[in-house]
Amino acid sequence: MIAGAGAGSDDGDLGTALDLVAARAWPAREIEIRNGWWFRANDGLHRRVNSVFPETDSTIALADRIAEAEAFYRARALPPRFQLSPASRPAHLDGVLAARGYEVESGVDIMIADADALAVATQAPALAIALDPALSDAWLDVHMADAPDDATKQRKGRMLERIEPRHVFASVAIGGETVAAGLGIADEIWFGVFGMFTLAHARRRGHARALLSAMAGWGLALGCRRAYLQVERDNPSAIAVYGRAGFRTVHGYHYRTLWDAPHA
């Protein structure tokens, strides 16, 4: 497991702690840490695992660090991409990349909640929630219900099987059919909520809230006192669901990508 911040992160810089626990949670196929930056590549599946996480400063000239990152991604037939937040280092990196021609993509909010408050949410007595340590086909089928093809779904499955921190695949079944899924990943005082999805015909029935409650209970049992999740800013319905469950936005990030050809 990649080393990082200690358990005292709740007393330090919140944004830095959240960036780090989220980076440790989502496992790229390749991770190389070079002069304080994480170079992550995963065959193009998801921006998060195909981008630079600029964790710390370095004495290396910034232009040289950027050139090294660009060479890393181009060698893998991927566009150079950076995940950027107010905690990224150096602090002026976003402006430097903008001047270099990098385009902004996909603003994301990071929301947090107290795990104990999240765990007390009520759920329908008949709701069957499974908490499994291993990935199942039923869970993956729900999580990737909108996947463009089976190959993409299988690539995602392989990535999920690489998760190193303690984790749980949570799901809701109705009449024997798995209809909602979520993933919890524990890291010291935090647990992250990932992969939330409910099938279209089962929405608006409280399944997401029930999954959040069950995963919060799981996290509390491991000593996780706080929950976090990441949601794209252009998804107001999801943001509203999480807000009603007790999450609040405290941090965020976006990507900058350098396209070698005009990109729509």
Salt bridges, closest charged atoms under 4 A:
ASP10 OD2 - ARG225 NH2 2.83
ASP19 OD1 - HIS251 NE2 3.06
GLU30 OE2 - ARG29 NH2 3.83
GLU30 OE2 - ARG76 NE 2.97
GLU32 OE1 - ARG34 NH2 2.48
GLU32 OE2 - ARG76 NH2 3.77
ASP43 OD1 - ARG29 NH2 2.92
GLU68 OE2 - ARG34 NH1 3.15
GLU70 OE1 - ARG74 NH1 3.76
GLU70 OE2 - ARG100 NE 2.74
ASP94 OD1 - HIS254 NE2 3.12
ASP94 OD1 - ARG256 NE 2.47
GLU105 OE2 - ARG47 NE 3.43
GLU105 OE1 - ARG81 NE 3.14
ASP109 OD1 - ARG233 NE 2.70
ASP141 OD1 - LYS153 NZ 2.73
ASP150 OD1 - LYS153 NZ 3.59
GLU177 OE1 - HIS201 NE2 3.33
ASP187 OD2 - ARG24 NE 2.74
ASP260 OD1 - ARG74 NH2 2.90
